[in-house]
Amino acid sequence: MSSRKFTETLSHTLADWRVTPQRNPRFRTAVWARLEADRRPPTWAGYARAHRAIVAAALMAAVVLGAFTGRERARERDAAARAALVADYVHGLDARWMRHP
Protein backbone atom coordinates (compact mmCIF):
# COMPACT_ATOMS: atom_id res chain seq x y z
CA MET A 1 0.00 0.00 0.00
CA SER A 2 1.44 3.32 -0.99
CA SER A 3 1.68 6.13 1.48
CA ARG A 4 -0.65 8.32 -0.63
CA LYS A 5 -3.36 5.66 -0.64
CA PHE A 6 -2.87 5.08 3.09
CA THR A 7 -3.20 8.82 3.76
CA GLU A 8 -6.41 9.02 1.72
CA THR A 9 -7.88 5.99 3.50
CA LEU A 10 -6.93 7.43 6.85
CA SER A 11 -8.43 10.80 5.96
CA HIS A 12 -11.74 9.18 4.92
CA THR A 13 -11.80 7.05 8.06
CA LEU A 14 -11.14 10.05 10.31
CA ALA A 15 -13.74 12.13 8.48
CA ASP A 16 -16.37 9.46 9.09
CA TRP A 17 -15.39 8.89 12.67
CA ARG A 18 -17.47 10.83 15.17
CA VAL A 19 -17.41 10.57 18.91
CA THR A 20 -20.70 11.26 20.60
CA PRO A 21 -20.23 11.21 24.36
CA GLN A 22 -23.23 10.87 26.63
CA ARG A 23 -24.56 14.14 27.88
CA ASN A 24 -24.33 14.60 31.62
CA PRO A 25 -26.89 17.15 32.79
CA ARG A 26 -24.94 17.69 36.06
CA PHE A 27 -21.56 18.25 34.37
CA ARG A 28 -21.56 22.03 34.75
CA THR A 29 -22.71 21.80 38.37
CA ALA A 30 -19.96 19.29 39.14
CA VAL A 31 -17.32 21.53 37.55
CA TRP A 32 -18.43 24.54 39.62
CA ALA A 33 -18.50 22.41 42.77
CA ARG A 34 -14.89 21.33 42.17
CA LEU A 35 -13.84 24.92 41.53
CA GLU A 36 -15.48 26.05 44.77
CA ALA A 37 -13.86 23.18 46.68
CA ASP A 38 -10.45 24.25 45.38
CA ARG A 39 -11.02 27.81 46.61
CA ARG A 40 -11.61 26.75 50.21
CA PRO A 41 -8.51 26.28 52.34
CA PRO A 42 -7.77 22.60 52.90
CA THR A 43 -8.26 20.96 56.28
CA TRP A 44 -5.24 19.68 58.16
CA ALA A 45 -6.13 16.09 57.29
CA GLY A 46 -6.54 16.99 53.62
CA TYR A 47 -3.23 18.81 53.60
CA ALA A 48 -1.48 15.89 55.29
CA ARG A 49 -2.92 13.43 52.76
CA ALA A 50 -1.87 15.65 49.85
CA HIS A 51 1.67 16.14 51.21
CA ARG A 52 2.38 12.74 52.79
CA ALA A 53 6.12 12.76 52.15
CA ILE A 54 6.68 16.21 53.66
CA VAL A 55 4.51 15.47 56.70
CA ALA A 56 6.25 12.11 57.25
CA ALA A 57 9.69 13.72 56.97
CA ALA A 58 8.75 16.50 59.40
CA LEU A 59 7.31 13.98 61.85
CA MET A 60 10.42 11.82 61.61
CA ALA A 61 12.67 14.85 62.13
CA ALA A 62 10.63 15.86 65.19
CA VAL A 63 10.90 12.35 66.67
CA VAL A 64 14.65 12.15 66.06
CA LEU A 65 15.24 15.66 67.43
CA GLY A 66 13.06 14.92 70.47
CA ALA A 67 14.87 11.66 71.15
CA PHE A 68 18.29 13.29 70.85
CA THR A 69 17.29 16.24 73.05
CA GLY A 70 15.72 13.93 75.64
CA ARG A 71 18.83 11.76 75.71
CA GLU A 72 21.09 14.75 76.27
CA ARG A 73 18.87 16.13 79.06
CA ALA A 74 18.81 12.71 80.71
CA ARG A 75 22.61 12.55 80.57
CA GLU A 76 22.89 16.00 82.15
CA ARG A 77 20.44 15.04 84.88
CA ASP A 78 22.27 11.77 85.49
CA ALA A 79 25.61 13.59 85.74
CA ALA A 80 24.15 16.06 88.25
CA ALA A 81 22.62 13.25 90.32
CA ARG A 82 25.90 11.31 90.21
CA ALA A 83 27.84 14.40 91.34
CA ALA A 84 25.40 14.90 94.22
CA LEU A 85 25.74 11.24 95.28
CA VAL A 86 29.54 11.42 95.14
CA ALA A 87 29.54 14.63 97.18
CA ASP A 88 27.22 13.07 99.79
CA TYR A 89 29.40 9.97 99.93
CA VAL A 90 32.59 11.99 100.38
CA HIS A 91 30.93 14.16 103.03
CA GLY A 92 29.81 11.00 104.80
CA LEU A 93 33.40 9.74 104.96
CA ASP A 94 34.88 13.02 106.13
CA ALA A 95 34.61 13.32 109.94
CA ARG A 96 34.30 17.10 109.68
CA TRP A 97 31.06 16.77 107.70
CA MET A 98 29.46 13.96 109.70
CA ARG A 99 26.22 14.72 111.45
CA HIS A 100 25.99 13.87 115.10
CA PRO A 101 22.64 12.71 116.43
C-alpha positions, 0 to 999 in steps of 0.5 A: 500500500502506498503512502498516498493511498494510506493517507487518503484511506486514513483521511476518509476514516477520520472524516467518518469517525465521530465521537458522541459522548453521553450528555451529563446534565450535572456536568456544569454543576460538578465543575463549579463544585470542584472549583469552589472546593479548590477555593476553600482552604484545605483541612489539616487532614486533607493537607497531610494526605496531599503532602504525605512525604513532607509530613512524614519527613517533618514527623520523623525529624521531630521524633529524632530531634526529640529523642536526641534532646531527651537523651542529652537532658537525661545525661545532664540530669544523670551527671548532676545526680551522680555528682550529688551522690559522690559529694554526699558519699565523700561528706559521709566519709569526712569526719568534719562533715558527719552529722551527730545525732 
